[in-house]
Amino acid sequence: MMWVTMLCLATALITLPSVAGGLRRLAPESSVDTDAVDAPIPDPLAVATTFDLLAACLRSGLPISTAAAAAAQSAPASFGVALRKAADLLELGADAQTAWGSVAQDPETEALARMARRSARAGSSMASAMTELAATQRTRAEDASAAAAERAGVLISGPLGLCFLPAFICLGIIPVVVGLAGNVLGGGLL
């Protein structure tokens, strides 16, 4: 009976520090740096959805400034700010070159600025161009996700190879080599 008590006491002494460490890890830290927290990754299809919304607003007959203001409400943060600024400048009577300048700063939305400037110069409708931009943006997002999936497939093969290769050598190649060496050396060929 004494050895059972000693065994329980030893088990408690071994597991107590690890349980305390686990509880310490679960407790929230009071000195979390808010700047160190990564910003959420934006949805790659959000810009395409904004282009579709802008096209729908333009097809319904809204002026470009009103359509841009409406689309800015549901756009990703930086794109929404740029659209809102362009809408405000267009409302104030700025030319298209000036108004769409903030949108042209972002590589994802630079095509929108080019289309809007071209539409203002030529007097053509932007609705079909916005639909094409949305399709292009979706194609880019699909290509990027396919590339990431292919990259993950390649990266996962390394650890799998490191796990299975030693087992294959130990269980497949070494017994064959030992068996052949026994036949060759036992038969007196060498």
C-alpha positions in Angstrom: 0.0 0.0 0.0 2.9 2.3 0.7 4.3 1.9 -2.8 0.9 2.9 -4.3 1.0 6.2 -2.3 4.6 6.9 -3.3 3.6 6.2 -7.0 0.7 8.6 -6.8 2.8 11.3 -5.1 5.6 10.9 -7.8 3.0 11.2 -10.6 1.5 14.3 -9.0 5.0 15.9 -8.6 5.8 15.2 -12.3 2.5 16.4 -13.8 2.0 19.4 -11.5 4.6 21.7 -13.2 3.3 20.9 -16.7 -0.3 21.6 -15.7 0.7 24.9 -14.1 2.6 25.8 -17.2 -0.4 25.0 -19.3 -2.7 27.1 -17.1 -0.2 29.9 -17.3 -0.3 29.7 -21.1 -4.1 29.9 -21.1 -4.2 33.0 -18.9 -4.5 36.3 -20.9 -1.4 38.4 -20.9 -1.9 42.0 -19.8 1.0 43.4 -21.8 -0.2 42.3 -25.3 1.2 44.8 -27.9 -1.7 45.8 -30.2 0.8 46.8 -33.0 2.2 43.3 -33.1 -1.1 41.7 -33.9 -1.3 41.1 -37.7 -4.1 42.8 -39.6 -6.7 40.4 -41.0 -6.0 39.3 -44.6 -8.4 41.0 -46.9 -10.8 39.0 -49.0 -9.3 38.7 -52.5 -12.8 38.7 -54.0 -14.0 41.8 -52.2 -12.5 44.2 -54.8 -14.3 42.1 -57.5 -17.5 42.4 -55.6 -17.0 46.2 -55.4 -16.5 46.4 -59.1 -19.7 44.4 -59.6 -21.6 46.8 -57.3 -20.2 49.8 -59.1 -21.3 48.3 -62.4 -24.8 47.6 -61.1 -25.1 51.2 -59.8 -23.9 52.6 -63.1 -26.4 50.4 -65.1 -29.2 51.6 -62.9 -28.5 55.1 -64.1 -26.7 56.6 -61.1 -24.0 59.2 -61.8 -20.4 58.1 -61.4 -19.9 60.0 -58.2 -23.1 58.6 -56.5 -22.2 55.1 -57.7 -18.7 55.4 -56.3 -20.0 56.6 -53.0 -22.5 53.7 -52.8 -19.8 51.1 -53.7 -17.4 52.6 -51.2 -19.6 51.6 -48.3 -19.1 47.9 -48.9 -15.5 48.0 -50.4 -12.4 46.9 -48.5 -11.0 49.6 -46.2 -8.3 51.2 -48.3 -10.3 50.9 -51.5 -13.4 52.3 -49.9 -11.5 55.3 -48.7 -10.1 55.9 -52.1 -13.5 55.5 -53.7 -15.1 57.8 -51.2 -12.4 60.4 -51.9 -13.0 60.1 -55.7 -16.7 60.4 -55.2 -16.3 63.5 -53.1 -14.0 65.1 -55.6 -16.3 64.3 -58.5 -19.2 65.8 -56.5 -17.2 69.0 -56.1 -16.6 69.2 -59.8 -13.0 67.9 -60.1 -11.8 66.5 -63.4 -11.5 62.7 -63.7 -7.7 62.9 -63.7 -7.6 64.5 -60.3 -10.6 62.6 -58.8 -9.4 59.1 -59.6 -5.8 59.8 -58.7 -6.2 58.2 -55.2 -7.7 55.1 -56.7 -4.8 54.8 -59.1 -2.3 54.4 -56.2 -3.4 50.8 -55.4 -2.2 48.2 -58.0 -5.5 46.2 -57.6 -7.6 49.2 -58.5 -5.4 51.1 -60.9 -7.4 49.6 -63.8 -10.6 51.2 -62.4 -8.9 54.6 -62.4 -7.7 54.1 -66.0 -11.2 53.0 -67.1 -12.9 56.0 -65.3 -10.4 58.5 -66.9 -10.9 56.9 -70.3 -14.7 57.0 -69.9 -14.6 60.6 -68.9 -12.5 61.6 -71.9 -14.6 59.5 -74.4 -18.0 59.8 -72.8 -18.6 56.1 -72.8 -20.3 54.0 -70.2 -18.2 52.4 -67.5 -20.6 49.6 -66.6 -19.4 47.0 -69.0 -15.8 47.8 -68.2 -16.5 47.4 -64.5 -18.0 43.9 -65.2 -14.9 43.0 -67.1 -12.7 44.2 -64.3 -14.6 42.1 -61.8 -14.2 39.0 -63.9 -10.4 39.8 -64.3 -10.1 40.2 -60.5 -11.9 36.9 -59.9 -9.6 35.2 -62.3 -6.5 36.6 -60.5 -7.9 35.4 -57.2 -8.6 32.0 -58.6 -5.0 31.8 -60.1 -3.5 32.9 -56.8 -5.4 30.3 -54.8 -4.5 27.6 -57.3 -0.9 28.6 -57.0 -1.0 28.5 -53.2 -2.6 25.0 -53.3 0.1 23.7 -55.6 2.8 25.3 -53.5 1.3 23.6 -50.4 1.3 20.3 -52.2 5.0 20.7 -53.0 5.9 21.8 -49.5 4.1 18.9 -47.9 6.0 16.3 -49.9 9.3 17.2 -48.2 8.3 16.1 -44.7 6.4 13.1 -46.0 9.6 12.1 -47.9 11.7 12.5 -44.8 9.3 10.2 -42.9 8.8 7.5 -45.5 12.3 7.3 -47.0 14.1 6.0 -43.9 11.3 3.4 -43.4 11.5 2.3 -47.1 15.3 2.0 -46.8 15.1 0.0 -43.5 12.3 -2.2 -44.4 12.7 -2.6 -48.2 16.2 -2.1 -49.4 18.4 -3.3 -46.5 16.7 -6.7 -46.2 17.2 -7.2 -50.0 20.8 -6.2 -49.9 21.5 -8.4 -46.8 19.8 -11.3 -48.5 21.7 -10.8 -51.8 25.0 -10.3 -49.9 24.4 -13.6 -47.9 23.8 -15.5 -51.2 26.8 -13.9 -52.9 29.2 -14.2 -49.9 27.9 -17.7 -48.9 28.2 -19.1 -52.4 31.9 -18.4 -52.6 31.8 -16.0 -55.5 34.0 -13.5 -53.7 
